[in-house]
Amino acid sequence: MHNLRTKDITRLAIVAALYVALTLTPGISAFSYGAIQFRVSEILMLLVFFNPKFSWSLIIGCLIANLFSPALGVADLVFGTLATTIACLLIVLINNKKALIWLVSVICAVVNGLIVGAELFFVLKLPFWMSAGTVAAGEFVVVLIGTLIFVLLMRNNNFARIIK
């Protein structure tokens, strides 16, 4: 991180802002929090697969978006952001190995399912396995759709150059 240029910082800030905007967009935000989640902004987790620097964008974007969590408050700031951080670390481990891009949706689903499921269990007293399952399913679907989109976008050399 010590070799960041102004252009890098600008890209990271734009991605963080995009994460927040996609999470809080009216109509979409209703599905960004709670036991049944389809957080569209989680598609951006795929950026970490191509460039680990984007971990910072996603962690900061998630932290800011979770400031607006309607029912979970501070717990979502801590545990939701922790889930994103752990998912980013695991994605970095498989960084840019083309055949492994499909694992990103599994990593995000398992990590968010378990951590956010536990958060919903302890804070809202919702059944753990049901909460973990619905959060994981929503996360898996969103990131899998994102994976399909990114696989197509990466065929464009200009797009590939920008995110790497």
C-alpha positions in Angstrom: 0.0 0.0 0.0 3.0 2.4 0.3 3.3 2.7 -3.5 -0.1 4.2 -4.1 -0.3 7.0 -6.6 -3.0 9.6 -6.8 -4.7 7.6 -9.6 -4.8 4.5 -7.4 -6.3 6.3 -4.5 -8.9 7.9 -6.8 -9.9 4.4 -8.1 -10.1 3.0 -4.6 -12.3 5.9 -3.5 -14.6 5.6 -6.5 -15.1 1.8 -5.8 -15.8 2.5 -2.1 -18.3 5.1 -3.1 -19.9 2.8 -5.6 -20.2 0.1 -3.0 -22.0 2.6 -0.7 -24.2 3.9 -3.5 -25.2 0.4 -4.7 -26.0 -0.6 -1.1 -28.1 2.4 -0.3 -29.9 3.0 -3.6 -33.7 3.3 -3.0 -35.5 0.1 -4.0 -32.3 -1.9 -3.7 -31.5 -1.0 -0.1 -34.5 -2.9 1.1 -32.6 -6.1 0.2 -29.2 -4.9 1.5 -29.8 -5.6 5.2 -31.5 -8.3 7.2 -32.0 -12.1 7.0 -32.7 -12.1 3.3 -30.0 -10.2 1.6 -29.3 -9.5 -2.1 -26.7 -6.8 -1.6 -26.0 -5.9 -5.2 -22.8 -4.0 -4.1 -21.2 -7.4 -3.3 -20.6 -7.9 -7.0 -17.7 -5.6 -6.4 -16.0 -8.3 -4.3 -14.7 -9.7 -7.6 -12.5 -6.6 -8.0 -10.4 -8.0 -5.2 -9.8 -11.2 -7.2 -8.2 -9.1 -9.9 -6.4 -6.6 -7.8 -5.9 -7.0 -4.0 -5.7 -3.2 -3.5 -9.5 -3.1 -4.0 -9.9 -4.8 -0.6 -9.5 -1.4 1.0 -12.4 -0.1 -1.2 -14.7 -2.9 -0.2 -13.9 -2.8 3.5 -14.3 1.0 3.7 -17.4 0.9 1.5 -19.0 -1.8 3.6 -18.2 0.1 6.8 -19.8 3.2 5.5 -22.8 1.4 4.1 -23.3 -0.4 7.4 -23.6 2.9 9.2 -27.1 2.9 7.7 -28.1 -0.5 8.9 -31.7 -0.1 10.0 -31.9 -2.8 12.6 -28.4 -4.0 13.5 -26.6 -0.7 14.1 -23.1 -1.0 15.7 -23.2 -4.8 15.4 -23.4 -4.5 11.6 -20.5 -2.0 11.6 -18.3 -4.5 13.4 -19.5 -7.9 12.2 -20.6 -7.0 8.6 -17.3 -5.2 8.1 -15.4 -8.2 9.6 -17.2 -10.5 7.2 -16.1 -8.4 4.2 -12.5 -8.2 5.6 -12.2 -12.0 6.0 -13.8 -12.6 2.5 -11.3 -10.1 1.0 -8.3 -11.9 2.7 -9.5 -15.3 1.4 -10.1 -13.9 -2.1 -6.6 -12.5 -2.1 -5.2 -16.0 -1.5 -6.7 -17.2 -4.8 -5.8 -13.9 -6.5 -6.1 -13.8 -10.2 -6.0 -17.6 -10.9 -8.5 -17.7 -13.7 -9.9 -21.1 -13.0 -10.6 -20.1 -9.4 -12.8 -17.0 -10.1 -15.8 -19.2 -9.5 -14.7 -19.8 -5.9 -15.2 -16.1 -5.1 -19.0 -16.6 -4.8 -18.5 -19.6 -2.5 -16.1 -17.7 -0.3 -18.4 -14.7 0.0 -21.4 -16.9 0.6 -19.8 -19.0 3.4 -18.1 -16.1 5.2 -21.1 -13.8 5.1 -23.6 -16.6 5.8 -21.8 -17.6 9.0 -20.8 -14.2 10.3 -24.0 -12.3 9.4 -26.1 -15.3 10.3 -24.5 -15.3 13.8 -25.0 -11.5 14.0 -28.7 -11.9 13.2 -29.0 -14.7 15.7 -27.4 -12.8 18.6 -28.8 -9.3 17.8 -32.3 -10.1 16.4 -32.7 -13.5 17.9 -33.4 -15.1 14.5 -32.7 -18.8 14.0 -29.0 -19.2 13.2 -29.1 -21.8 10.4 -32.0 -20.2 8.7 -30.3 -16.8 8.8 -27.0 -18.2 7.7 -28.6 -20.1 4.9 -30.6 -17.1 3.5 -27.7 -14.7 3.8 -25.4 -17.2 2.1 -27.9 -18.0 -0.6 -28.4 -14.3 -1.4 -24.7 -13.6 -1.4 -24.0 -16.6 -3.6 -26.5 -15.6 -6.2 -25.4 -12.0 -6.3 -21.7 -12.8 -6.6 -22.3 -15.6 -9.1 -24.1 -13.2 -11.4 -21.3 -10.8 -10.9 -18.8 -13.5 -11.8 -20.6 -14.1 -15.1 -20.5 -10.3 -15.8 -16.8 -10.0 -14.9 -15.9 -13.0 -17.0 -17.5 -11.3 -20.0 -16.0 -7.9 -19.1 -12.5 -9.2 -18.8 -12.6 -10.1 -22.5 -12.4 -6.3 -23.1 -8.7 -5.4 -22.9 -9.4 -1.8 -21.8 -11.6 -3.0 -18.8 -9.0 -5.6 -17.8 -6.3 -3.0 -17.9 -8.2 -0.6 -15.7 -9.0 -3.0 -12.9 -5.6 -4.6 -12.9 
